[in-house]
Amino acid sequence: MKELLLEIFGWLGYLERPTVLLQLGLVIAVVLLTRRARRRRWLPALPLLAYTPVGILALALGCGALAALGLPQGLASLLGLQWLGWYGISLLPQRLHQLESRLLRPAYLMGSALLLIREVDNFNDIAVIQLGEVLGVSVSFGKLFNALVVIYLVLVGCGPPAAGVAWLAQRSLGLSDGSRKAMELMLRYLVVSLGLVGVAMHLGINTTALIAVAGGLSVGLGFGIKEVFSNFVSGIWLLFEGSVRPGEVLMLDGDPCEVRSLGLRATLLWRDRDNAELLIPNQTFFTEAATTYTASDRMRRSQVSIGAAYHHNPAEVIALLEATALEVARVLPQPAPKALLLNYGDYAINYGLRFWIANPMDNVGICSEVNQAIWQAFRNNNIEIPFPQHVEYSMQWPPEQHQTNKFT
């Protein structure tokens, strides 16, 4: 490690050269002026995306001026080309945002850093620098760098291949969407595990050392990371058991939530009511009861309540409620809606209308549509929906002969 630090500090000697400082100053000045011009819109007729190409063009003209004066301009040109590449990545379609942020931009930054290091040093010389020993194995900077790159690529790049294999399995075996997502997640875990084993073999760590690490890890589980390990095992068990899978709808605090992903530590749920994403530890599904509406299918029976005045025939009201529910587009015709007389209230006869919907996440919106349709149907058929009222008496003495009714 000491040799690596000395090598890095040696690069700072290039900053003592006036030509290097001149090129760095030119690049920094152009970048800052471009950002300031875009923020303050110095050129109103110019689109925001066009400010960066104008800045890159200005930097290219500056490099040309340095070359015309016989001054070095290689560093400024390299930084300008890297700036152009970074701008090109930002122009990728929005659907590639996750690939851009997790793979393309980090890879581009790493490649740019290697190009800059090559300008001031030899990367092969840096790679053989010894950083120390890990589990009795000597680790050089090159081995560590390669191991970190492989781990990152495995963690980030295992998603698309796993998704492709799961999609083929779904097409071949007729699996459901939830089973496909569960298989995709298990394949990702498998690829990550194989990648970690491959990195350990690349570093030269032997099986005896791995057993020693496993023994130390078991001791650590008993003290500090027991909950983390419990959540991890719970997530694996949930995947194999199939009780909680991506795409299912669970009830959480009375709100339907869709399972978006099942991670190593927690399950990501999406709540439609406020578009919130909730992280629930995997162990929660083993210690607390959970209601699912999609274990066998996504159909759900919903219900709305309504009151009608006593002077209306209950049979006519029940028939009208069932016919009204069938007119709502998102109410399933089969099983057929069913209206019931629930009880006799103080002001009205209370009815319940039960119907089936295809997606539990749409329950609130469909109930709203059904209630609106019922109100319109009652109005068209002159069916009264009573509501409480109170009577106010005059405080005069002797009291007046009439009384005033006010609705609440």
C-alpha positions as CSV (number, residue, x, y, z in Angstrom):
1,M,0.0,0.0,0.0
2,K,2.9,2.4,0.8
3,E,4.3,1.8,-2.7
4,L,0.9,2.6,-4.3
5,L,0.6,5.9,-2.3
6,L,4.1,6.9,-3.3
7,E,3.3,6.2,-7.0
8,I,0.1,8.3,-6.8
9,F,1.9,11.2,-5.0
10,G,4.5,11.1,-7.8
11,W,1.8,12.0,-10.3
12,L,1.4,15.4,-8.6
13,G,4.8,16.4,-9.9
14,Y,3.2,17.0,-13.3
15,L,1.3,19.9,-11.8
16,E,4.5,21.8,-11.5
17,R,4.8,22.0,-15.3
18,P,3.3,25.3,-16.7
19,T,2.0,23.6,-19.8
20,V,0.0,21.1,-17.8
21,L,-1.5,23.8,-15.6
22,L,-2.3,25.8,-18.8
23,Q,-4.2,22.9,-20.3
24,L,-6.0,22.1,-17.1
25,G,-6.9,25.8,-16.6
26,L,-8.3,25.9,-20.2
27,V,-10.5,22.9,-19.6
28,I,-11.8,24.1,-16.2
29,A,-12.5,27.6,-17.6
30,V,-14.5,26.3,-20.6
31,V,-16.5,23.8,-18.4
32,L,-17.4,26.5,-15.8
33,L,-18.4,29.0,-18.5
34,T,-20.5,26.5,-20.3
35,R,-22.4,25.6,-17.1
36,R,-22.9,29.3,-16.2
37,A,-24.1,30.1,-19.7
38,R,-26.6,27.2,-19.6
39,R,-27.8,28.2,-16.1
40,R,-28.3,31.9,-17.0
41,R,-29.4,31.3,-20.6
42,W,-26.9,33.6,-22.2
43,L,-28.1,32.5,-25.6
44,P,-31.9,32.3,-25.3
45,A,-32.4,31.0,-28.8
46,L,-30.1,28.0,-28.1
47,P,-31.7,24.8,-26.7
48,L,-30.3,23.7,-23.3
49,L,-28.9,20.5,-24.8
50,A,-26.9,22.6,-27.4
51,Y,-24.8,24.4,-24.7
52,T,-22.6,21.4,-24.1
53,P,-21.6,20.9,-27.8
54,V,-20.9,24.7,-28.0
55,G,-18.6,24.3,-25.0
56,I,-16.8,21.3,-26.5
57,L,-16.4,23.3,-29.7
58,A,-14.9,26.2,-27.8
59,L,-12.5,23.8,-26.1
60,A,-11.5,22.3,-29.4
61,L,-10.7,25.9,-30.7
62,G,-8.6,26.5,-27.6
63,C,-6.6,23.3,-28.2
64,G,-6.1,24.4,-31.8
65,A,-4.8,27.8,-30.6
66,L,-2.3,26.0,-28.3
67,A,-1.1,23.8,-31.2
68,A,-0.7,26.9,-33.4
69,L,1.5,28.5,-30.7
70,G,3.6,25.4,-30.6
71,L,2.4,24.5,-27.0
72,P,1.4,21.0,-25.9
73,Q,-2.4,20.3,-26.0
74,G,-2.6,16.5,-25.7
75,L,-4.1,16.5,-22.2
76,A,-6.7,19.2,-23.0
77,S,-7.7,17.3,-26.2
78,L,-8.1,14.0,-24.2
79,L,-10.3,15.7,-21.6
80,G,-12.3,17.3,-24.4
81,L,-12.9,13.9,-26.0
82,Q,-13.9,12.4,-22.7
83,W,-16.3,15.3,-22.1
84,L,-17.8,14.6,-25.6
85,G,-18.3,10.9,-24.8
86,W,-20.0,11.7,-21.4
87,Y,-22.4,14.0,-23.3
88,G,-23.1,11.3,-25.8
89,I,-24.1,8.9,-23.0
90,S,-26.6,11.5,-21.8
91,L,-28.4,11.4,-25.2
92,L,-29.4,7.7,-24.9
93,P,-33.1,6.9,-24.7
94,Q,-34.9,7.2,-21.4
95,R,-35.7,3.5,-21.4
96,L,-32.0,2.8,-21.0
97,H,-31.7,4.9,-17.9
98,Q,-31.0,2.0,-15.5
99,L,-28.4,0.5,-17.9
100,E,-26.8,4.0,-18.3
101,S,-26.6,4.8,-14.6
102,R,-25.5,1.3,-13.4
103,L,-23.2,0.1,-16.2
104,L,-22.4,2.6,-19.0
105,R,-21.4,5.6,-16.9
106,P,-19.3,3.7,-14.3
107,A,-17.6,1.8,-17.1
108,Y,-16.9,5.1,-19.0
109,L,-15.5,6.8,-15.9
110,M,-13.3,3.8,-15.3
111,G,-12.0,3.8,-18.8
112,S,-11.4,7.5,-18.7
113,A,-9.4,7.2,-15.5
114,L,-7.3,4.5,-17.0
115,L,-6.5,6.7,-20.1
116,L,-5.5,9.5,-17.8
117,I,-3.2,7.2,-15.8
118,R,-1.6,6.0,-19.0
119,E,-0.7,9.6,-19.8
120,V,1.4,9.9,-16.6
121,D,2.4,6.3,-15.8
122,N,2.5,2.7,-16.9
123,F,-0.5,0.8,-15.6
124,N,1.4,-2.5,-15.8
125,D,3.9,-1.2,-13.3
126,I,1.1,-0.2,-11.0
127,A,-0.6,-3.6,-11.3
128,V,2.3,-5.5,-9.8
129,I,2.4,-3.3,-6.6
130,Q,1.7,-5.5,-3.6
131,L,-1.0,-4.3,-1.3
132,G,-0.7,-6.9,1.4
133,E,-2.0,-10.3,2.3
134,V,-5.5,-11.6,2.7
135,L,-6.0,-15.0,4.4
136,G,-2.4,-15.8,3.7
137,V,-2.6,-14.9,0.0
138,S,-0.5,-12.0,-1.4
139,V,-2.8,-9.5,-3.2
140,S,-1.5,-7.1,-5.8
141,F,-3.2,-4.0,-7.1
142,G,-3.9,-5.6,-10.5
143,K,-5.6,-8.7,-8.9
144,L,-7.7,-6.5,-6.6
145,F,-8.7,-4.2,-9.5
146,N,-9.7,-7.2,-11.7
147,A,-11.6,-8.7,-8.8
148,L,-13.6,-5.6,-8.1
149,V,-14.4,-5.1,-11.7
150,V,-15.6,-8.7,-12.0
151,I,-17.8,-8.4,-8.9
152,Y,-19.3,-5.2,-10.1
153,L,-20.0,-6.6,-13.6
154,V,-21.6,-9.7,-12.1
155,L,-23.8,-7.7,-9.7
156,V,-24.9,-5.3,-12.4
157,G,-24.8,-7.5,-15.5
158,C,-26.5,-10.6,-14.2
159,G,-30.0,-9.1,-14.5
160,P,-30.6,-9.2,-18.3
161,P,-29.3,-12.8,-18.8
162,A,-31.3,-14.1,-15.9
163,A,-34.4,-12.3,-17.2
164,G,-33.9,-13.8,-20.6
165,V,-33.5,-17.4,-19.3
166,A,-36.6,-16.9,-17.1
167,W,-38.6,-15.6,-20.0
168,L,-37.6,-18.6,-22.1
169,A,-38.6,-20.9,-19.3
170,Q,-42.0,-19.1,-19.0
171,R,-42.6,-19.6,-22.7
172,S,-41.6,-23.2,-22.7
173,L,-43.2,-24.4,-19.4
174,G,-46.2,-22.0,-19.3
175,L,-45.2,-20.4,-16.0
176,S,-47.0,-17.4,-14.4
177,D,-45.5,-14.0,-14.3
178,G,-44.9,-14.4,-10.5
179,S,-43.0,-17.7,-11.1
180,R,-41.0,-16.1,-13.9
181,K,-39.9,-13.2,-11.6
182,A,-39.1,-15.7,-8.8
183,M,-36.9,-17.8,-11.2
184,E,-35.2,-14.7,-12.5
185,L,-34.3,-13.6,-8.9
186,M,-33.0,-17.1,-8.0
187,L,-30.9,-17.2,-11.2
188,R,-29.4,-13.8,-10.3
189,Y,-28.4,-15.2,-6.8
190,L,-26.8,-18.2,-8.5
191,V,-24.8,-16.1,-10.9
192,V,-23.6,-13.8,-8.1
193,S,-22.6,-16.8,-6.0
194,L,-20.6,-18.3,-8.8
195,G,-19.0,-14.9,-9.5
196,L,-17.9,-14.5,-5.9
197,V,-16.4,-18.0,-6.0
198,G,-14.6,-17.2,-9.2
199,V,-13.1,-14.1,-7.7
200,A,-11.9,-16.0,-4.7
201,M,-10.2,-18.5,-7.0
202,H,-8.7,-15.7,-9.0
203,L,-7.2,-14.2,-5.8
204,G,-5.8,-17.6,-4.9
205,I,-7.8,-18.1,-1.7
206,N,-7.8,-21.7,-0.7
207,T,-10.6,-23.8,0.7
208,T,-9.1,-23.8,4.2
209,A,-9.2,-20.1,4.3
210,L,-12.8,-20.0,3.1
211,I,-13.7,-22.5,5.9
212,A,-12.0,-20.2,8.4
213,V,-14.0,-17.3,7.1
214,A,-17.2,-19.3,7.3
215,G,-16.4,-20.1,11.0
216,G,-15.8,-16.5,11.8
217,L,-19.0,-15.6,10.0
218,S,-21.0,-18.0,12.1
219,V,-19.6,-16.4,15.3
220,G,-20.5,-13.0,13.9
221,L,-24.1,-14.1,13.1
222,G,-24.6,-14.8,16.8
223,F,-23.6,-11.3,17.8
224,G,-24.2,-8.6,15.3
225,I,-25.7,-9.7,12.0
226,K,-28.2,-12.3,13.0
227,E,-31.1,-10.2,11.7
228,V,-29.4,-9.7,8.3
229,F,-28.7,-13.4,7.9
230,S,-32.3,-14.2,9.0
231,N,-33.7,-11.8,6.4
232,F,-31.5,-13.4,3.7
233,V,-32.5,-16.9,4.5
234,S,-36.2,-15.8,4.8
235,G,-36.0,-14.3,1.3
236,I,-34.5,-17.5,-0.2
237,W,-37.2,-19.6,1.6
238,L,-40.0,-17.3,0.3
239,L,-38.8,-17.7,-3.2
240,F,-38.7,-21.5,-3.1
241,E,-42.0,-21.7,-1.2
242,G,-43.7,-19.3,-3.5
243,S,-45.8,-17.7,-0.8
244,V,-44.5,-14.2,-1.6
245,R,-43.5,-13.5,-5.2
246,P,-43.0,-10.4,-7.4
247,G,-46.3,-9.3,-8.8
248,E,-48.5,-10.5,-6.0
249,V,-50.8,-8.2,-4.1
250,L,-50.6,-8.2,-0.3
251,M,-52.6,-6.2,2.3
252,L,-50.5,-4.0,4.5
253,D,-52.2,-1.8,7.1
254,G,-55.4,-2.1,5.2
255,D,-53.9,-1.0,1.9
256,P,-53.3,-3.3,-1.1
257,C,-49.6,-3.3,-2.0
258,E,-48.0,-5.0,-5.0
259,V,-44.7,-6.9,-4.5
260,R,-42.2,-5.3,-6.8
261,S,-39.0,-7.3,-5.9
262,L,-37.7,-9.7,-3.3
263,G,-34.3,-8.6,-2.3
264,L,-31.6,-10.2,-0.1
265,R,-32.6,-8.3,3.0
266,A,-36.1,-6.8,2.3
267,T,-39.1,-7.0,0.0
268,L,-40.0,-4.0,-2.0
269,L,-43.8,-3.2,-2.1
270,W,-45.6,-0.6,-4.1
271,R,-48.7,1.2,-2.6
272,D,-51.0,2.6,-5.2
273,R,-52.7,5.0,-2.8
274,D,-49.8,7.4,-2.6
275,N,-47.3,5.9,-5.1
276,A,-45.0,4.9,-2.2
277,E,-42.4,2.2,-2.2
278,L,-42.1,0.3,1.1
279,L,-39.2,-1.9,2.2
280,I,-40.4,-4.7,4.4
281,P,-37.8,-7.0,6.0
282,N,-38.2,-10.6,4.7
283,Q,-38.5,-12.0,8.2
284,T,-41.7,-10.1,8.7
285,F,-43.6,-12.5,6.5
286,F,-42.6,-15.4,8.8
287,T,-43.5,-13.7,12.1
288,E,-46.7,-11.8,11.1
289,A,-49.8,-12.9,9.2
290,A,-50.2,-11.5,5.7
291,T,-53.3,-11.5,3.4
292,T,-52.7,-12.1,-0.3
293,Y,-55.2,-11.7,-3.1
294,T,-53.1,-13.3,-5.8
295,A,-51.9,-16.6,-4.3
296,S,-54.1,-18.6,-6.8
297,D,-55.5,-15.8,-9.1
298,R,-55.7,-12.0,-9.1
299,M,-59.5,-11.9,-8.8
300,R,-60.9,-10.2,-5.8
301,R,-64.4,-9.8,-4.4
302,S,-65.2,-6.2,-3.5
303,Q,-68.2,-4.6,-1.8
304,V,-70.0,-1.2,-1.5
305,S,-72.7,-0.3,1.0
306,I,-75.8,1.8,0.2
307,G,-79.0,2.7,2.0
308,A,-82.5,3.0,0.6
309,A,-85.7,4.4,2.2
310,Y,-88.2,2.0,3.8
311,H,-91.0,2.6,1.4
312,H,-89.1,1.0,-1.5
313,N,-89.5,-2.7,-2.2
314,P,-86.2,-4.5,-1.2
315,A,-86.5,-7.0,-4.1
316,E,-86.6,-4.1,-6.6
317,V,-83.7,-2.4,-5.0
318,I,-81.6,-5.6,-5.0
319,A,-82.4,-6.2,-8.7
320,L,-81.5,-2.6,-9.6
321,L,-78.1,-2.8,-7.7
322,E,-77.1,-6.1,-9.5
323,A,-78.1,-4.7,-12.9
324,T,-76.2,-1.4,-12.2
325,A,-73.0,-3.3,-11.2
326,L,-73.0,-5.1,-14.5
327,E,-73.0,-1.8,-16.4
328,V,-69.7,-0.7,-14.9
329,A,-66.9,-1.7,-17.3
330,R,-64.3,-3.0,-14.9
331,V,-66.8,-5.1,-12.9
332,L,-66.5,-8.8,-14.0
333,P,-69.8,-10.3,-15.3
334,Q,-68.7,-13.7,-13.9
335,P,-69.1,-14.5,-11.1
336,A,-72.2,-12.3,-11.2
337,P,-72.6,-9.4,-8.8
338,K,-74.8,-10.1,-5.8
339,A,-76.8,-7.6,-3.8
340,L,-77.9,-8.4,-0.2
341,L,-80.1,-6.8,2.4
342,L,-77.8,-6.4,5.3
343,N,-79.9,-4.9,8.1
344,Y,-82.6,-2.4,9.1
345,G,-81.1,0.9,10.2
346,D,-82.6,3.9,12.0
347,Y,-83.2,5.8,8.8
348,A,-82.9,3.3,5.9
349,I,-82.6,-0.3,4.9
350,N,-78.9,-1.0,4.4
351,Y,-77.8,-3.0,1.4
352,G,-74.5,-4.5,0.3
353,L,-73.4,-4.9,-3.3
354,R,-70.7,-7.5,-3.8
355,F,-68.9,-7.9,-7.1
356,W,-65.7,-9.3,-8.6
357,I,-62.7,-7.3,-10.0
358,A,-59.8,-8.6,-12.0
359,N,-57.0,-6.5,-10.3
360,P,-57.0,-5.9,-6.5
361,M,-54.9,-2.7,-7.1
362,D,-57.9,-1.2,-8.9
363,N,-60.3,-1.7,-6.0
364,V,-60.6,1.9,-4.8
365,G,-61.2,3.3,-8.3
366,I,-63.8,0.6,-9.3
367,C,-65.7,1.1,-6.0
368,S,-65.9,4.8,-6.9
369,E,-67.3,4.0,-10.3
370,V,-69.9,1.6,-8.8
371,N,-71.0,4.2,-6.2
372,Q,-71.4,6.8,-8.9
373,A,-73.4,4.4,-11.1
374,I,-75.7,3.5,-8.1
375,W,-76.4,7.1,-7.4
376,Q,-77.4,7.7,-11.0
377,A,-79.5,4.6,-11.1
378,F,-81.3,5.5,-7.9
379,R,-82.0,9.0,-9.3
380,N,-83.4,7.7,-12.5
381,N,-85.7,5.2,-10.7
382,N,-86.8,7.7,-8.0
383,I,-85.3,5.7,-5.2
384,E,-84.6,7.8,-2.1
385,I,-81.3,7.6,-0.2
386,P,-82.3,9.0,3.2
387,F,-80.0,10.8,5.5
388,P,-80.2,11.9,9.1
389,Q,-82.0,15.1,10.1
390,H,-82.6,16.9,13.3
391,V,-85.4,19.2,14.5
392,E,-84.7,22.7,16.0
393,Y,-87.4,24.1,18.4
394,S,-87.9,27.8,19.2
395,M,-86.8,29.0,22.6
396,Q,-89.6,31.6,22.8
397,W,-92.4,31.4,25.4
398,P,-95.0,30.5,24.7
399,P,-93.5,28.4,21.9
400,E,-94.5,29.0,18.4
401,Q,-96.9,26.6,16.8
402,H,-94.6,25.6,13.9
403,Q,-91.1,24.0,14.0
404,T,-88.2,24.3,11.6
405,N,-86.5,21.3,10.0
406,K,-82.8,21.6,9.1
407,F,-80.8,19.0,7.4
408,T,-77.4,18.0,8.5
